[in-house]
Amino acid sequence: MSDQKLYKTMTMQELIDDLDIIECFGHSGHRTHCGEISKKQKLLYAALGVEAPSLV
């Protein structure tokens, strides 16, 4: 968060809260399905250098 200067605009708790609302569902023998990912969430994942969950 420091490298991307995210602390200037949000706290760690706000970051966690923003990323925590993505719902993912897993079923035995099937792929995991994730709900819609907002534009802000995609930007946060990119800023952190992490691949966002796919919308399969």
C-alpha positions as CSV (number, residue, x, y, z in Angstrom):
1,M,0.0,0.0,0.0
2,S,2.9,2.4,0.7
3,D,4.5,1.8,-2.6
4,Q,1.3,2.7,-4.5
5,K,0.5,5.6,-2.1
6,L,-2.8,4.0,-1.2
7,Y,-2.5,5.2,2.4
8,K,-3.1,8.8,1.2
9,T,-6.6,7.9,0.1
10,M,-7.7,5.0,2.3
11,T,-6.9,3.1,5.5
12,M,-6.0,-0.6,5.6
13,Q,-9.5,-1.4,6.9
14,E,-11.2,0.5,4.0
15,L,-9.0,-1.5,1.6
16,I,-10.0,-4.8,3.2
17,D,-13.7,-3.8,3.3
18,D,-13.7,-2.9,-0.4
19,L,-12.1,-6.2,-1.4
20,D,-14.1,-8.3,1.1
21,I,-17.5,-7.8,-0.6
22,I,-16.6,-9.9,-3.6
23,E,-18.6,-13.1,-3.3
24,C,-17.2,-16.4,-4.5
25,F,-19.0,-19.6,-4.6
26,G,-17.5,-23.1,-4.9
27,H,-19.2,-26.3,-5.6
28,S,-17.6,-29.8,-5.4
29,G,-16.1,-30.8,-8.7
30,H,-16.8,-27.5,-10.3
31,R,-14.9,-24.2,-10.8
32,T,-15.3,-21.4,-8.3
33,H,-17.6,-18.7,-9.5
34,C,-17.2,-15.1,-8.3
35,G,-19.7,-12.3,-8.3
36,E,-19.2,-9.0,-10.1
37,I,-16.0,-7.1,-9.4
38,S,-16.3,-3.3,-9.4
39,K,-14.1,-0.9,-11.3
40,K,-12.6,0.3,-8.0
41,Q,-11.9,-3.3,-6.9
42,K,-10.1,-4.0,-10.2
43,L,-8.0,-0.8,-9.7
44,L,-7.1,-1.9,-6.2
45,Y,-6.0,-5.4,-7.3
46,A,-3.9,-3.8,-10.0
47,A,-2.3,-1.3,-7.6
48,L,-1.4,-4.2,-5.3
49,G,0.0,-6.3,-8.1
50,V,-2.5,-9.1,-7.6
51,E,-4.5,-10.8,-10.2
52,A,-8.3,-10.2,-9.6
53,P,-10.5,-13.2,-9.3
54,S,-12.0,-14.2,-12.7
55,L,-15.6,-13.8,-13.5
56,V,-16.1,-17.4,-14.6
